[in-house]
Amino acid sequence: MTVSALKAVSTGRNGVGAFILQCKKMDIHYCDWAGSSKGMNGFIKSILPKFAAANPQIEFTVSPRPTKHPLLVGHYINGGQKAVCVRNMEPLQILKKAELLRDASGEKLKKVSKPVHSINQSVRGVWSPYHGNGMAV
């Protein structure tokens, strides 16, 4: 058996083809007779089948929750959950909330005090107009 070299070296393409959606499951809770679930019932009947067909990687579960407000719950790969109450919303507003849960990462929200976090501080230090060759003021 002869040894042959590879014809092409694999190259990185900035995650193209390797993206994994973080949302793995979405629970949809509704009430049959409560007025706050009217929009959710319309969403389940008209919009949810198209949304589920467009997102086959997400498992959808629809379950009744009598005498409670409607709720969307997203379950994520990292074990996190996010719940959104959608009471008194129209079906298109509920679709926007479902897309928000689909696109979320499942991480807790955290305040960003510094926009860039680095383990190593800058070699050059903090820039100041009073250091270096000097400027005529």
C-alpha positions in Angstrom: 0.0 0.0 0.0 1.4 3.3 -1.0 1.2 6.5 1.0 -0.3 9.5 -0.7 -0.6 13.1 0.4 -3.9 14.8 0.9 -5.1 16.7 -2.1 -6.7 19.5 -0.1 -6.3 20.8 3.4 -9.4 21.4 5.4 -9.9 25.1 6.0 -12.0 26.9 8.5 -15.0 28.8 7.2 -16.0 30.8 10.3 -18.6 28.3 11.6 -20.4 27.8 8.3 -22.0 24.4 8.4 -21.1 23.9 12.1 -23.8 26.1 13.7 -25.8 24.3 16.4 -29.1 25.9 17.5 -29.0 26.3 21.3 -32.8 25.8 21.8 -33.6 22.1 21.8 -37.2 22.0 23.1 -40.1 24.5 23.4 -43.1 23.9 25.7 -46.3 25.7 24.8 -48.9 25.9 27.6 -52.4 27.3 27.1 -55.9 27.3 28.6 -59.0 26.3 26.6 -61.5 28.8 28.0 -59.5 31.7 29.6 -59.7 35.0 27.8 -55.9 35.6 28.2 -55.2 32.5 26.0 -57.3 33.6 23.0 -54.2 34.7 21.1 -52.3 31.5 22.1 -55.1 29.3 20.8 -55.0 31.2 17.5 -51.2 30.8 17.4 -51.5 27.0 18.0 -54.1 26.6 15.2 -52.7 28.8 12.5 -49.0 29.7 13.0 -47.5 26.9 15.0 -47.6 24.2 12.3 -45.6 26.4 9.9 -43.2 27.5 12.6 -42.6 23.9 13.7 -42.0 22.8 10.1 -39.5 25.6 9.6 -37.6 24.5 12.7 -37.4 20.7 12.7 -34.4 20.7 15.1 -36.7 21.9 17.9 -39.0 19.6 19.8 -42.4 21.2 20.4 -44.8 20.1 23.1 -48.3 21.6 23.5 -50.1 21.0 26.7 -53.1 22.5 28.4 -52.7 24.4 31.6 -56.2 25.1 33.0 -56.9 28.3 34.8 -53.4 29.6 34.1 -52.0 32.2 31.7 -50.4 31.0 28.5 -46.7 30.4 28.6 -43.8 29.6 26.3 -40.8 27.8 27.8 -37.5 27.3 25.9 -35.2 24.5 27.0 -31.5 24.8 25.9 -28.5 22.6 25.4 -26.7 24.0 28.4 -29.5 23.0 30.7 -31.0 26.4 31.0 -34.7 27.4 30.6 -36.4 30.6 29.7 -40.1 31.2 30.2 -42.1 34.0 28.7 -45.7 34.7 29.7 -47.8 35.6 26.6 -51.1 36.5 28.1 -53.4 38.8 26.1 -51.0 38.8 23.1 -52.0 38.4 19.5 -50.7 35.4 17.5 -48.1 37.4 15.6 -46.7 38.8 18.9 -46.5 35.3 20.2 -44.6 34.3 17.1 -42.1 37.1 17.8 -41.6 35.7 21.4 -41.2 32.2 20.1 -38.5 33.4 17.7 -36.9 35.2 20.6 -36.7 32.0 22.6 -35.5 30.1 19.5 -32.6 32.5 18.9 -31.6 32.9 22.6 -28.6 31.0 24.0 -30.0 29.9 27.3 -27.4 31.9 29.3 -28.5 34.1 32.2 -28.4 37.8 31.4 -25.4 39.5 32.8 -24.4 43.1 33.0 -21.5 44.0 30.8 -19.4 46.6 32.6 -16.5 46.4 30.1 -17.3 45.8 26.5 -14.1 43.7 25.9 -12.9 41.2 28.4 -9.3 40.1 28.0 -7.1 37.8 30.2 -4.0 39.7 29.1 -3.8 43.5 29.5 -2.5 45.6 26.6 1.2 45.6 26.2 1.2 49.3 25.2 -0.9 50.3 28.2 -3.6 52.9 28.3 -3.3 55.6 25.6 -2.9 59.2 26.8 -2.1 62.3 24.8 0.4 63.4 27.4 2.8 60.5 26.9 5.1 59.8 24.0 6.7 62.5 21.8 4.5 65.1 23.3 2.0 67.3 21.6 1.9 71.0 21.3 -1.1 72.3 23.1 
